[in-house]
Amino acid sequence: MVGAIHELPLPLILSYGSYFCFQKQAASKLSMAIFFIVICIVGIILLPYWIIRANPFSKPSGKWNVGTSNLIWDSSNHSGIIAKVWYPTDIENVTPSPYLSKLGQNFSSNIVVNLLLKLIFSNLFLGHIKTPVSIDVTPSQSPAGFPAILFSPGWFGINSLNTFYGLEFASHGFIVIGINHPGSSIGTMLADGSQISFDSDGFDNPELLASKITVERANDLSMVLDRVISLNDNRASFLYQRINTSQIFAAGHSIGGSASFAACGQDLRISKSVNFDGFFFMEEIDLSCPDKEFLLIQPDRLNSRAKDKNSQDKFSIMMAKDSVRITDLASSSNFHHLLFLSITHVSFTDLPLVINPTFSKTISLFGKADGLDLLLKTARVTMDFFNKQT
């Protein structure tokens, strides 16, 4: 073979040599490219394990242990609403509840990003988080029953994103009903097994859309209250005679806070409401009822910025209208306003606990305040407000 090579013309030998060298270099570059792609994929998969904290929820501060159950009810505008109930229990934590259970109840199969969302919220990432509660255990009993809080999450949000408040309130003797709202939560599986995805229509007119969703959610809260009172009267229900129906409250974050104000204003059974940074300039929200109490908890909105100038202009108009209404209500004895500085709109969710603080501080996601400290303070303020005799 060596002799045969020597018999070949020199140009042909050089041509063969260049070909084999090129093939070797091409194979090397291909290997490096594949290696780089694999490293990127592994990094993308592992990054959430660093961003998302493994055990963000400690035992809540109250004297009661906490149980939880999931419920689905029929509603007037859709075939069902999901509720996650947190409640006081005497039973020790025997079956820790996943932070996100039954993914199909929270993510509609009709949205394009559903596969990615399920990946993020599955057992790979958020799904591996456990909360210090027991599933479907017997609630504690109280001679007068426990006060109840209807809790509405933010726009696009689901009830699990306010788990900290659910745990904390329940450990101090409240029954908390967190609600997924068909159409304005990211996705909801209904009682008949169908799903309602997030409705994105109307974003070009945020004021009109906010009013529409506020009304729908307020009606949802009243409907859920109907079902809760029915369960309280039903001997077969795990909530039988566990609720003090003279102490019904509403609370919520963002558009859920707006809905909690609206529901309190229109539903005679709800006596107080707490709004965590939700707009309330809309005419559908009536705060004139002298026998109702309203508490608005806000960050410094001057530091809030929308993604683009057009959105910021619309957002600024809505903020200005809220500011005017706050001024008008300042002398009202039933309206209370509390301002927290150095925080952001999403500081009232579980995200300051769930997201790695090193990562969140790097991008200023939650402002400068300590997330756990803020949640504890706002939870205490809320419970004091609800417990105060008027």
BASEMAR-774889 format. One record per residue (C-alpha): x, y negated, z; residue in one letter. Coordinates in nm, 2 decimals. Each point is the difference from the previous one (the first is absolute). Layout:
! residues N
SITE / X / Y / Z / a
...
//
This chain:
! residues 390
SITE / 0.00 / 0.00 / 0.00 / m
SITE / 0.29 / -0.23 / 0.08 / v
SITE / 0.15 / 0.07 / -0.34 / g
SITE / -0.33 / -0.07 / -0.16 / a
SITE / -0.01 / -0.34 / 0.16 / i
SITE / 0.34 / -0.08 / -0.12 / h
SITE / -0.11 / 0.08 / -0.35 / e
SITE / -0.28 / -0.27 / 0.02 / l
SITE / 0.06 / -0.34 / -0.15 / p
SITE / 0.10 / -0.27 / 0.26 / l
SITE / -0.31 / -0.22 / -0.06 / p
SITE / -0.23 / 0.29 / 0.06 / l
SITE / 0.18 / 0.10 / 0.32 / i
SITE / -0.03 / -0.36 / 0.13 / l
SITE / -0.37 / 0.00 / -0.10 / s
SITE / -0.07 / 0.32 / 0.19 / y
SITE / 0.20 / -0.14 / 0.30 / g
SITE / -0.20 / -0.33 / 0.00 / s
SITE / -0.33 / 0.20 / -0.02 / y
SITE / 0.08 / 0.22 / 0.30 / f
SITE / 0.13 / -0.31 / 0.20 / c
SITE / -0.32 / -0.19 / -0.09 / f
SITE / -0.22 / 0.30 / 0.11 / q
SITE / 0.19 / 0.02 / 0.33 / k
SITE / -0.05 / -0.37 / 0.06 / q
SITE / -0.36 / 0.01 / -0.10 / a
SITE / -0.06 / 0.29 / 0.24 / a
SITE / 0.17 / -0.19 / 0.27 / s
SITE / -0.21 / -0.31 / -0.05 / k
SITE / -0.31 / 0.21 / -0.01 / l
SITE / 0.09 / 0.17 / 0.32 / s
SITE / 0.06 / -0.34 / 0.16 / m
SITE / -0.33 / -0.13 / -0.12 / a
SITE / -0.18 / 0.31 / 0.13 / i
SITE / 0.18 / -0.03 / 0.33 / f
SITE / -0.09 / -0.37 / 0.02 / f
SITE / -0.37 / 0.07 / -0.07 / i
SITE / -0.01 / 0.28 / 0.26 / v
SITE / 0.16 / -0.23 / 0.26 / i
SITE / -0.26 / -0.27 / -0.08 / c
SITE / -0.29 / 0.25 / 0.03 / i
SITE / 0.13 / 0.13 / 0.33 / v
SITE / 0.05 / -0.36 / 0.13 / g
SITE / -0.35 / -0.09 / -0.10 / i
SITE / -0.14 / 0.30 / 0.18 / i
SITE / 0.21 / -0.04 / 0.31 / l
SITE / -0.03 / -0.38 / 0.02 / l
SITE / -0.36 / 0.01 / 0.16 / p
SITE / 0.14 / 0.22 / 0.27 / y
SITE / 0.22 / -0.29 / 0.10 / w
SITE / -0.26 / -0.27 / -0.06 / i
SITE / -0.28 / 0.19 / 0.19 / i
SITE / 0.06 / 0.08 / 0.36 / r
SITE / -0.06 / 0.36 / 0.11 / a
SITE / -0.18 / -0.07 / 0.33 / n
SITE / -0.12 / -0.36 / 0.02 / p
SITE / -0.29 / 0.06 / 0.24 / f
SITE / 0.08 / 0.04 / 0.37 / s
SITE / -0.26 / 0.09 / 0.26 / k
SITE / -0.25 / -0.29 / 0.03 / p
SITE / 0.01 / -0.21 / 0.32 / s
SITE / -0.35 / 0.07 / 0.14 / g
SITE / -0.10 / 0.26 / 0.26 / k
SITE / -0.20 / 0.23 / -0.24 / w
SITE / 0.13 / 0.25 / -0.24 / n
SITE / -0.13 / -0.05 / -0.35 / v
SITE / -0.20 / 0.23 / -0.23 / g
SITE / -0.09 / -0.05 / -0.36 / t
SITE / -0.26 / 0.13 / -0.25 / s
SITE / -0.09 / -0.07 / -0.37 / n
SITE / -0.36 / -0.07 / -0.11 / l
SITE / -0.17 / -0.06 / -0.33 / i
SITE / -0.34 / -0.16 / -0.03 / w
SITE / -0.24 / -0.10 / -0.27 / d
SITE / -0.04 / -0.37 / -0.07 / s
SITE / -0.24 / -0.21 / -0.20 / s
SITE / 0.24 / -0.11 / -0.27 / n
SITE / 0.20 / 0.32 / -0.04 / h
SITE / -0.04 / 0.36 / 0.10 / s
SITE / 0.23 / -0.01 / 0.29 / g
SITE / 0.24 / -0.19 / 0.23 / i
SITE / 0.29 / 0.14 / 0.19 / i
SITE / 0.06 / -0.08 / 0.36 / a
SITE / 0.29 / 0.10 / 0.22 / k
SITE / -0.09 / -0.01 / 0.37 / v
SITE / 0.24 / -0.04 / 0.28 / w
SITE / -0.14 / 0.05 / 0.35 / y
SITE / 0.11 / 0.06 / 0.37 / p
SITE / 0.04 / 0.36 / 0.11 / t
SITE / 0.11 / 0.18 / 0.31 / d
SITE / 0.16 / 0.27 / -0.21 / i
SITE / 0.38 / -0.01 / -0.03 / e
SITE / 0.15 / -0.03 / -0.35 / n
SITE / -0.02 / 0.36 / -0.12 / v
SITE / -0.04 / -0.04 / -0.38 / t
SITE / 0.19 / -0.32 / -0.13 / p
SITE / -0.19 / -0.16 / -0.28 / s
SITE / 0.18 / -0.08 / -0.33 / p
SITE / 0.02 / -0.37 / -0.07 / y
SITE / -0.17 / 0.06 / -0.33 / l
SITE / -0.23 / 0.30 / -0.02 / s
SITE / -0.22 / 0.12 / -0.29 / k
SITE / 0.17 / -0.20 / -0.28 / l
SITE / -0.29 / 0.06 / -0.23 / g
SITE / -0.21 / -0.22 / 0.23 / q
SITE / 0.23 / -0.30 / -0.04 / n
SITE / 0.13 / 0.02 / -0.36 / f
SITE / -0.23 / 0.01 / -0.30 / s
SITE / 0.10 / 0.23 / -0.28 / s
SITE / -0.12 / -0.27 / -0.25 / n
SITE / 0.29 / -0.24 / 0.05 / i
SITE / 0.31 / 0.02 / -0.21 / v
SITE / 0.25 / -0.03 / 0.29 / v
SITE / -0.17 / 0.28 / 0.19 / n
SITE / 0.28 / 0.26 / -0.04 / l
SITE / 0.26 / -0.25 / 0.12 / l
SITE / -0.22 / -0.10 / 0.30 / l
SITE / -0.06 / 0.36 / 0.09 / k
SITE / 0.37 / 0.06 / -0.02 / l
SITE / 0.08 / -0.29 / 0.23 / i
SITE / -0.28 / 0.08 / 0.25 / f
SITE / 0.04 / 0.38 / -0.02 / s
SITE / 0.20 / 0.22 / 0.24 / n
SITE / 0.31 / -0.12 / -0.17 / l
SITE / -0.02 / -0.36 / 0.14 / f
SITE / -0.28 / -0.16 / 0.21 / l
SITE / -0.18 / 0.33 / 0.03 / g
SITE / 0.26 / 0.15 / 0.23 / h
SITE / -0.07 / -0.27 / 0.27 / i
SITE / -0.20 / 0.13 / 0.30 / k
SITE / -0.20 / -0.21 / 0.24 / t
SITE / -0.04 / 0.07 / 0.37 / p
SITE / -0.37 / 0.10 / -0.02 / v
SITE / -0.19 / 0.33 / 0.00 / s
SITE / -0.24 / 0.09 / -0.28 / i
SITE / -0.37 / 0.06 / 0.07 / d
SITE / 0.03 / 0.03 / 0.38 / v
SITE / -0.28 / -0.09 / 0.24 / t
SITE / -0.02 / -0.37 / 0.09 / p
SITE / 0.01 / -0.12 / 0.36 / s
SITE / -0.31 / -0.11 / 0.17 / q
SITE / -0.08 / -0.33 / 0.17 / s
SITE / -0.32 / -0.08 / 0.20 / p
SITE / -0.08 / -0.30 / -0.22 / a
SITE / 0.16 / 0.13 / -0.31 / g
SITE / 0.30 / -0.14 / -0.18 / f
SITE / 0.00 / -0.33 / -0.20 / p
SITE / 0.04 / 0.06 / -0.38 / a
SITE / 0.20 / -0.19 / -0.25 / i
SITE / -0.08 / 0.02 / -0.38 / l
SITE / 0.33 / -0.06 / -0.18 / f
SITE / 0.03 / -0.10 / -0.36 / s
SITE / 0.35 / 0.02 / -0.17 / p
SITE / 0.14 / -0.25 / -0.25 / g
SITE / -0.07 / -0.02 / -0.37 / w
SITE / 0.12 / 0.32 / -0.17 / f
SITE / 0.07 / 0.14 / 0.35 / g
SITE / -0.12 / 0.32 / 0.17 / i
SITE / -0.09 / 0.06 / 0.36 / n
SITE / 0.33 / 0.18 / 0.08 / s
SITE / 0.20 / -0.32 / -0.06 / l
SITE / -0.13 / -0.13 / 0.34 / n
SITE / 0.07 / 0.31 / 0.20 / t
SITE / 0.19 / -0.20 / 0.26 / f
SITE / -0.30 / -0.20 / 0.09 / y
SITE / -0.22 / 0.31 / 0.00 / g
SITE / 0.23 / 0.18 / 0.24 / l
SITE / 0.06 / -0.30 / 0.23 / e
SITE / -0.37 / -0.10 / 0.02 / f
SITE / -0.11 / 0.37 / 0.06 / a
SITE / 0.25 / 0.05 / 0.28 / s
SITE / -0.15 / -0.30 / 0.18 / h
SITE / -0.35 / 0.13 / -0.02 / g
SITE / -0.14 / -0.10 / -0.34 / f
SITE / -0.15 / 0.21 / -0.27 / i
SITE / 0.15 / -0.12 / -0.33 / v
SITE / -0.16 / 0.07 / -0.34 / i
SITE / 0.24 / -0.08 / -0.29 / g
SITE / -0.17 / -0.02 / -0.34 / i
SITE / 0.10 / 0.08 / -0.36 / n
SITE / -0.22 / -0.22 / -0.22 / h
SITE / -0.10 / 0.14 / -0.34 / p
SITE / 0.13 / -0.23 / -0.27 / g
SITE / 0.22 / -0.22 / 0.21 / s
SITE / 0.22 / 0.26 / 0.16 / s
SITE / 0.26 / 0.17 / -0.22 / i
SITE / -0.22 / 0.30 / -0.05 / g
SITE / -0.28 / 0.18 / 0.19 / t
SITE / -0.13 / 0.35 / -0.03 / m
SITE / -0.37 / 0.00 / 0.07 / l
SITE / -0.24 / 0.23 / 0.17 / a
SITE / -0.09 / 0.18 / -0.33 / d
SITE / 0.36 / 0.05 / -0.09 / g
SITE / 0.02 / -0.27 / -0.26 / s
SITE / 0.25 / -0.28 / 0.02 / q
SITE / -0.01 / -0.38 / -0.02 / i
SITE / 0.32 / -0.17 / -0.11 / s
SITE / 0.11 / -0.35 / 0.08 / f
SITE / -0.21 / -0.25 / -0.20 / d
SITE / 0.23 / -0.26 / -0.16 / s
SITE / -0.27 / -0.20 / -0.18 / d
SITE / -0.02 / -0.37 / 0.09 / g
SITE / 0.36 / -0.08 / 0.08 / f
SITE / -0.02 / -0.30 / -0.23 / d
SITE / -0.23 / -0.17 / 0.26 / n
SITE / 0.13 / 0.09 / 0.34 / p
SITE / -0.25 / -0.22 / 0.19 / e
SITE / -0.30 / 0.17 / -0.16 / l
SITE / 0.16 / 0.34 / 0.04 / l
SITE / 0.08 / -0.06 / 0.37 / a
SITE / -0.36 / -0.10 / 0.07 / s
SITE / -0.13 / 0.31 / -0.18 / k
SITE / 0.22 / 0.24 / 0.18 / i
SITE / -0.06 / -0.17 / 0.34 / t
SITE / -0.38 / 0.05 / -0.05 / v
SITE / 0.04 / 0.36 / -0.10 / e
SITE / 0.23 / 0.08 / 0.28 / r
SITE / -0.22 / -0.18 / 0.26 / a
SITE / -0.29 / 0.22 / -0.12 / n
SITE / 0.23 / 0.31 / 0.03 / d
SITE / 0.08 / -0.09 / 0.36 / l
SITE / -0.37 / -0.03 / 0.09 / s
SITE / -0.07 / 0.33 / -0.18 / m
SITE / 0.27 / 0.17 / 0.19 / v
SITE / -0.13 / -0.14 / 0.32 / l
SITE / -0.34 / 0.15 / -0.08 / d
SITE / 0.17 / 0.34 / -0.03 / r
SITE / 0.21 / -0.05 / 0.31 / v
SITE / -0.31 / -0.08 / 0.21 / i
SITE / -0.18 / 0.30 / -0.15 / s
SITE / 0.29 / 0.22 / 0.11 / l
SITE / -0.01 / -0.15 / 0.34 / n
SITE / -0.37 / 0.11 / 0.03 / d
SITE / 0.06 / 0.35 / -0.15 / n
SITE / 0.06 / 0.28 / 0.26 / r
SITE / 0.19 / 0.20 / -0.26 / a
SITE / 0.25 / -0.28 / -0.07 / s
SITE / 0.34 / -0.02 / 0.16 / f
SITE / -0.08 / -0.37 / 0.07 / l
SITE / -0.32 / 0.07 / 0.18 / y
SITE / -0.06 / -0.27 / 0.27 / q
SITE / 0.37 / -0.10 / -0.03 / r
SITE / -0.07 / -0.35 / -0.13 / i
SITE / -0.12 / -0.31 / 0.19 / n
SITE / -0.23 / -0.14 / -0.27 / t
SITE / -0.01 / -0.34 / 0.18 / s
SITE / 0.38 / -0.04 / -0.06 / q
SITE / 0.04 / 0.03 / -0.38 / i
SITE / 0.28 / -0.20 / -0.16 / f
SITE / 0.15 / -0.05 / -0.34 / a
SITE / 0.36 / -0.06 / -0.11 / a
SITE / 0.20 / 0.01 / -0.32 / g
SITE / 0.31 / -0.10 / -0.19 / h
SITE / 0.00 / -0.23 / -0.30 / s
SITE / -0.32 / 0.04 / -0.20 / i
SITE / -0.10 / 0.25 / 0.27 / g
SITE / 0.03 / -0.29 / 0.25 / g
SITE / -0.23 / -0.21 / -0.22 / s
SITE / -0.25 / 0.29 / -0.01 / a
SITE / 0.02 / 0.04 / 0.38 / s
SITE / -0.10 / -0.37 / 0.05 / f
SITE / -0.28 / 0.03 / -0.26 / a
SITE / -0.13 / 0.32 / 0.16 / a
SITE / 0.00 / -0.15 / 0.35 / c
SITE / -0.18 / -0.31 / -0.13 / g
SITE / -0.28 / 0.20 / -0.17 / q
SITE / -0.04 / 0.31 / 0.23 / d
SITE / -0.16 / -0.06 / 0.33 / l
SITE / 0.16 / 0.31 / 0.15 / r
SITE / 0.36 / -0.13 / -0.04 / i
SITE / 0.08 / -0.26 / 0.27 / s
SITE / 0.37 / -0.08 / -0.08 / k
SITE / 0.24 / 0.01 / -0.28 / s
SITE / 0.38 / -0.03 / -0.05 / v
SITE / 0.14 / -0.10 / -0.34 / n
SITE / 0.36 / 0.07 / -0.07 / f
SITE / 0.10 / -0.26 / -0.27 / d
SITE / -0.31 / 0.04 / -0.22 / g
SITE / -0.15 / -0.30 / -0.19 / f
SITE / -0.34 / -0.11 / 0.14 / f
SITE / -0.08 / -0.32 / -0.20 / f
SITE / -0.27 / 0.20 / -0.19 / m
SITE / -0.36 / -0.12 / 0.06 / e
SITE / -0.10 / 0.37 / 0.06 / e
SITE / 0.18 / -0.02 / 0.33 / i
SITE / -0.22 / -0.15 / 0.26 / d
SITE / 0.19 / -0.10 / 0.32 / l
SITE / -0.28 / -0.23 / 0.14 / s
SITE / -0.16 / 0.26 / 0.22 / c
SITE / 0.05 / -0.13 / 0.36 / p
SITE / -0.03 / 0.34 / 0.16 / d
SITE / 0.28 / 0.15 / -0.22 / k
SITE / 0.38 / -0.03 / 0.07 / e
SITE / 0.26 / -0.03 / -0.28 / f
SITE / 0.38 / 0.03 / 0.03 / l
SITE / 0.23 / -0.09 / -0.30 / l
SITE / 0.36 / 0.12 / 0.03 / i
SITE / 0.23 / -0.13 / -0.27 / q
SITE / 0.36 / -0.04 / -0.10 / p
SITE / 0.14 / -0.33 / -0.13 / d
SITE / -0.16 / 0.00 / -0.35 / r
SITE / 0.23 / -0.28 / -0.11 / l
SITE / 0.27 / 0.27 / -0.04 / n
SITE / -0.23 / 0.22 / -0.22 / s
SITE / 0.07 / 0.00 / -0.37 / r
SITE / -0.17 / 0.17 / -0.29 / a
SITE / 0.19 / 0.17 / -0.28 / k
SITE / -0.06 / -0.27 / -0.26 / d
SITE / -0.09 / -0.37 / -0.02 / k
SITE / -0.35 / 0.07 / -0.12 / n
SITE / -0.07 / 0.24 / 0.28 / s
SITE / 0.16 / -0.23 / 0.25 / q
SITE / -0.22 / -0.29 / -0.11 / d
SITE / -0.31 / 0.21 / 0.05 / k
SITE / 0.13 / 0.13 / 0.33 / f
SITE / 0.08 / -0.36 / 0.12 / s
SITE / -0.36 / -0.11 / -0.08 / i
SITE / -0.14 / 0.29 / 0.21 / m
SITE / 0.24 / -0.09 / 0.29 / m
SITE / -0.10 / -0.36 / -0.02 / a
SITE / -0.37 / 0.10 / 0.03 / k
SITE / 0.07 / 0.22 / 0.30 / d
SITE / 0.20 / -0.29 / 0.16 / s
SITE / -0.30 / -0.23 / -0.04 / v
SITE / -0.23 / 0.25 / 0.16 / r
SITE / 0.24 / 0.06 / 0.29 / i
SITE / 0.00 / -0.38 / 0.06 / t
SITE / -0.38 / 0.00 / -0.01 / d
SITE / -0.02 / 0.29 / 0.25 / l
SITE / 0.27 / -0.13 / 0.23 / a
SITE / -0.26 / -0.14 / 0.25 / s
SITE / -0.22 / 0.31 / -0.01 / s
SITE / -0.01 / 0.19 / 0.32 / s
SITE / -0.05 / 0.34 / -0.18 / n
SITE / 0.30 / -0.04 / -0.24 / f
SITE / 0.35 / 0.07 / 0.11 / h
SITE / 0.32 / -0.04 / -0.20 / h
SITE / 0.34 / 0.16 / 0.08 / l
SITE / 0.31 / -0.07 / -0.21 / l
SITE / 0.31 / 0.22 / -0.01 / f
SITE / 0.32 / -0.14 / -0.16 / l
SITE / 0.27 / 0.18 / -0.19 / s
SITE / -0.22 / 0.28 / -0.13 / i
SITE / -0.16 / 0.09 / -0.33 / t
SITE / -0.34 / 0.12 / -0.11 / h
SITE / 0.08 / 0.37 / 0.01 / v
SITE / 0.15 / -0.03 / 0.36 / s
SITE / -0.35 / 0.10 / 0.13 / f
SITE / 0.02 / 0.35 / -0.16 / t
SITE / 0.21 / 0.30 / 0.09 / d
SITE / 0.27 / -0.09 / -0.25 / l
SITE / 0.23 / -0.18 / 0.24 / p
SITE / 0.02 / 0.33 / 0.19 / l
SITE / 0.01 / 0.24 / -0.29 / v
SITE / 0.26 / -0.19 / -0.21 / i
SITE / 0.36 / 0.01 / 0.11 / n
SITE / 0.07 / -0.33 / 0.17 / p
SITE / 0.34 / -0.03 / -0.16 / t
SITE / -0.16 / 0.01 / -0.35 / f
SITE / -0.30 / -0.22 / 0.09 / s
SITE / 0.22 / -0.27 / 0.16 / k
SITE / 0.23 / 0.00 / -0.31 / t
SITE / -0.28 / -0.10 / -0.23 / i
SITE / -0.19 / -0.20 / 0.27 / s
SITE / -0.31 / 0.22 / -0.04 / l
SITE / -0.15 / -0.07 / 0.34 / f
SITE / 0.16 / -0.32 / 0.11 / g
SITE / 0.22 / -0.04 / 0.30 / k
SITE / -0.22 / 0.13 / 0.28 / a
SITE / 0.04 / 0.35 / 0.14 / d
SITE / -0.27 / 0.21 / -0.15 / g
SITE / -0.08 / 0.22 / 0.30 / l
SITE / 0.00 / -0.30 / 0.23 / d
SITE / -0.24 / -0.19 / -0.23 / l
SITE / -0.24 / 0.30 / -0.03 / l
SITE / 0.00 / 0.05 / 0.38 / l
SITE / -0.07 / -0.37 / 0.06 / k
SITE / -0.28 / -0.02 / -0.26 / t
SITE / -0.15 / 0.32 / 0.13 / a
SITE / 0.00 / -0.13 / 0.35 / r
SITE / -0.15 / -0.34 / -0.11 / v
SITE / -0.27 / 0.19 / -0.19 / t
SITE / -0.09 / 0.23 / 0.29 / m
SITE / -0.01 / -0.29 / 0.25 / d
SITE / -0.23 / -0.19 / -0.24 / f
SITE / -0.24 / 0.29 / -0.03 / f
SITE / 0.01 / 0.08 / 0.37 / n
SITE / -0.06 / -0.35 / 0.12 / k
SITE / -0.35 / -0.06 / 0.13 / q
SITE / -0.18 / -0.28 / -0.17 / t
//
